[in-house]
Amino acid sequence: MTIAIIGAGIAGAACAQALAQQGKQVVVFDKGRTAGGRMSSKRTAAGYLDLGAQYFTARSSAFRLQCQQWLVNGVIAPWHAATAQYEDGSLIASPDNTLRYIGIPSMQAPVQQLLAGMDLRSNCRIDSIHFDGSHWQLYSEDQLQGSFAQLVLALPQQQAAQLLLPYVTQQPLTDTVLADLLYGDTALQPCLAANIELMQAVSVPFDAVFVKNDAAVSWLARQASKSGRAAAEHWLVHFNSDFSQQHLEAQPEQIAPLAAAELQRILGQPIAVKEALCHRWRYAQQAPGFAVPGFTYQAGLGLGLCGDWLNGGRVENAFLSGMSLAAAVAV
Ligand SMILES: Cc1cc2nc3c(=O)[nH]c(=O)nc-3n(C[C@H](O)[C@H](O)[C@H](O)COP(=O)(O)OP(=O)(O)OC[C@H]3O[C@@H](n4cnc5c(N)ncnc54)[C@H](O)[C@@H]3O)c2cc1C
């Protein structure tokens, strides 16, 4: 029996690896060119740029164990960032003991390692699924990609909801828990990101800034502080969820000057911009207060859902969600 997984982010990859270790046949589909999802760094002529997930922490023993393996294999490394906090116009150092990891040379490296040797169909957007009562048929551009007794959706809430929409009102998929999860409160909020390359280095003794209670920005980071990233002076600006929601449809040429102005304001220094690169994450990080069952699995339908949004957001929780679903599928 082959299991289909749609989504090769950290959740889908963790699920795929755990299932493969149990001897299951797995096929993973992803619309992206490579695996990684929101952990993907952008490859540019200057080097990798982290526009999505910035780092991850490991609090659970299961994820710590995985991080140890990745460290041994050289696909992650600690990020010893000098951190600061910006609030009410003041930028101050905020050193802490948090152990932060990054992928090496890019954020998606650990995801790719989880999927090494597996049947990964990249550049394949599944745009419809059909349940015939015992199997799931997956279609991309009207082409059948296969028929599977078990299906895992390792996707952001809104993307999983879109695929399952034709079924939620039908028997036997009328499951209130599933329907509430998919069509109830919004799990993931947007984030606008802008990478600003500067003509000259700024002299601040920080690599990353947690921006608190700000009208626009939530985070700044210097790309060159991370091993494997572009060496020149690139600063990443993340706008907060409220600002991102309000400006979600703005064009890059509108966002770039705003990001540069915010960078200058927070760093408190004049900057000269060489180039800007903007990215719109429609489904980025967990909305506060969203209920978290961890994962969902309906054995009768052979349908499971995993992902960060079902487990509290963040890389570690996405990984754990995928692992937990794999354990449930195996029973
Ligand atoms: C801007 C930003 C900053 C973040 N910062 C941090 C951070 O610092 N620390 C942290 O721990 N977490 C951070 N996160 C959150 C973290 O990136 C996520 O929690 C985690 O990567 C989610 O993994 P996932 O596998 O659940 O989903 P995803 O990574 O979203 O994976 C889903 C995959 O499904 C694919 N897909 C979607 N639809 C289809 C389809 N129809 N057919 C085929 N494939 C499809 C996508 O291409 C994607 O690869 C951040 C996220 C963003 C966006």
Ligand as a Chemical Component Dictionary entry (heavy atoms), coordinates in Angstrom:
data_LIG
# 
_chem_comp.id                   LIG 
_chem_comp.type                 NON-POLYMER 
_chem_comp.pdbx_formal_charge   0 
_chem_comp.three_letter_code    LIG 
# 
loop_
_chem_comp_atom.comp_id 
_chem_comp_atom.atom_id 
_chem_comp_atom.alt_atom_id 
_chem_comp_atom.type_symbol 
_chem_comp_atom.charge 
_chem_comp_atom.model_Cartn_x 
_chem_comp_atom.model_Cartn_y 
_chem_comp_atom.model_Cartn_z 
_chem_comp_atom.pdbx_ordinal 
LIG C1  C1  C 0 8.012  34.613 7.441  1  
LIG C2  C2  C 0 8.067  33.414 8.332  2  
LIG C3  C3  C 0 8.894  33.387 9.435  3  
LIG C4  C4  C 0 8.968  32.270 10.250 4  
LIG N1  N1  N 0 9.850  32.238 11.272 5  
LIG C5  C5  C 0 9.981  31.113 12.010 6  
LIG C6  C6  C 0 11.009 30.988 12.970 7  
LIG O1  O1  O 0 11.856 31.874 13.111 8  
LIG N2  N2  N 0 11.058 29.842 13.724 9  
LIG C7  C7  C 0 10.169 28.815 13.557 10 
LIG O2  O2  O 0 10.267 27.795 14.243 11 
LIG N3  N3  N 0 9.204  28.906 12.616 12 
LIG C8  C8  C 0 9.110  30.011 11.838 13 
LIG N4  N4  N 0 8.157  30.087 10.864 14 
LIG C9  C9  C 0 7.176  29.015 10.759 15 
LIG C10 C10 C 0 7.747  27.772 10.078 16 
LIG O3  O3  O 0 8.332  28.130 8.850  17 
LIG C11 C11 C 0 6.613  26.800 9.872  18 
LIG O4  O4  O 0 6.013  26.517 11.131 19 
LIG C12 C12 C 0 7.024  25.457 9.253  20 
LIG O5  O5  O 0 8.016  25.607 8.281  21 
LIG C13 C13 C 0 5.758  24.849 8.657  22 
LIG O6  O6  O 0 6.047  23.596 8.069  23 
LIG P1  P1  P 0 4.850  22.772 7.405  24 
LIG O7  O7  O 0 5.470  21.536 6.850  25 
LIG O8  O8  O 0 3.744  22.618 8.397  26 
LIG O9  O9  O 0 4.259  23.691 6.238  27 
LIG P2  P2  P 0 4.956  24.276 4.933  28 
LIG O10 O10 O 0 6.382  24.527 5.173  29 
LIG O11 O11 O 0 4.102  25.417 4.506  30 
LIG O12 O12 O 0 4.852  23.092 3.870  31 
LIG C14 C14 C 0 3.738  22.914 3.041  32 
LIG C15 C15 C 0 4.207  22.483 1.670  33 
LIG O13 O13 O 0 3.066  22.196 0.858  34 
LIG C16 C16 C 0 3.327  22.604 -0.462 35 
LIG N5  N5  N 0 2.014  22.761 -1.125 36 
LIG C17 C17 C 0 1.026  23.637 -0.814 37 
LIG N6  N6  N 0 -0.051 23.425 -1.598 38 
LIG C18 C18 C 0 0.269  22.387 -2.423 39 
LIG C19 C19 C 0 -0.425 21.695 -3.452 40 
LIG N7  N7  N 0 -1.697 21.998 -3.778 41 
LIG N8  N8  N 0 0.206  20.686 -4.109 42 
LIG C20 C20 C 0 1.489  20.349 -3.787 43 
LIG N9  N9  N 0 2.192  20.973 -2.808 44 
LIG C21 C21 C 0 1.587  21.967 -2.125 45 
LIG C22 C22 C 0 4.124  23.878 -0.306 46 
LIG O14 O14 O 0 4.889  24.135 -1.469 47 
LIG C23 C23 C 0 4.986  23.557 0.918  48 
LIG O15 O15 O 0 6.251  23.045 0.537  49 
LIG C24 C24 C 0 8.125  31.162 9.988  50 
LIG C25 C25 C 0 7.317  31.166 8.857  51 
LIG C26 C26 C 0 7.307  32.264 8.019  52 
LIG C27 C27 C 0 6.485  32.209 6.757  53 
# 
loop_
_chem_comp_bond.comp_id 
_chem_comp_bond.atom_id_1 
_chem_comp_bond.atom_id_2 
_chem_comp_bond.value_order 
_chem_comp_bond.pdbx_ordinal 
LIG C1  C2  SING 1  
LIG C2  C3  SING 2  
LIG C2  C26 DOUB 3  
LIG C3  C4  DOUB 4  
LIG C4  N1  SING 5  
LIG C4  C24 SING 6  
LIG N1  C5  DOUB 7  
LIG C5  C6  SING 8  
LIG C5  C8  SING 9  
LIG C6  O1  DOUB 10 
LIG C6  N2  SING 11 
LIG N2  C7  SING 12 
LIG C7  O2  DOUB 13 
LIG C7  N3  SING 14 
LIG N3  C8  DOUB 15 
LIG C8  N4  SING 16 
LIG N4  C9  SING 17 
LIG N4  C24 SING 18 
LIG C9  C10 SING 19 
LIG C10 O3  SING 20 
LIG C10 C11 SING 21 
LIG C11 O4  SING 22 
LIG C11 C12 SING 23 
LIG C12 O5  SING 24 
LIG C12 C13 SING 25 
LIG C13 O6  SING 26 
LIG O6  P1  SING 27 
LIG P1  O7  DOUB 28 
LIG P1  O8  SING 29 
LIG P1  O9  SING 30 
LIG O9  P2  SING 31 
LIG P2  O10 DOUB 32 
LIG P2  O11 SING 33 
LIG P2  O12 SING 34 
LIG O12 C14 SING 35 
LIG C14 C15 SING 36 
LIG C15 O13 SING 37 
LIG C15 C23 SING 38 
LIG O13 C16 SING 39 
LIG C16 N5  SING 40 
LIG C16 C22 SING 41 
LIG N5  C17 SING 42 
LIG N5  C21 SING 43 
LIG C17 N6  DOUB 44 
LIG N6  C18 SING 45 
LIG C18 C19 SING 46 
LIG C18 C21 DOUB 47 
LIG C19 N7  SING 48 
LIG C19 N8  DOUB 49 
LIG N8  C20 SING 50 
LIG C20 N9  DOUB 51 
LIG N9  C21 SING 52 
LIG C22 O14 SING 53 
LIG C22 C23 SING 54 
LIG C23 O15 SING 55 
LIG C24 C25 DOUB 56 
LIG C25 C26 SING 57 
LIG C26 C27 SING 58 
# 
